[in-house]
Amino acid sequence: MELSYIYILKCSDGTFYTGVTSDLEQRVQEHQGGKHGDSYTAQRLPVELVYFCSFTDINLAIEFEKKIKKWSRAKKLALIESRYDDLPALAKKVFKK
């Protein structure tokens, strides 16, 4: 059974990059080495791995990655900091009156 990983990198400019891979260590090294020179992370080195989780089904990993990419910075920080109880509240839209 091959594992897949969702990961979040913190870039040097403070932004986050979310990805999915089957080889986490190699993928982080590729990001850190600027393997793809025109990529988001290559322009924001160095990067730091701040979160990852594993999946036994690549389709579930891809689905979760797509969800995280749409999250606000505050919600991503809650996930990174293991503040899971905060996640539902951060999903609610606040409307200005």
Protein Blocks (a to p, Z undefined) as FASTA:
>chain_A
ZZddddddddfkopacddddfblklmmmmmmnomammbmklmmcccddfbdcddfbfklm
mmmmmmmmmpcfklmmmmmnopaklmmmmmpccddZZ
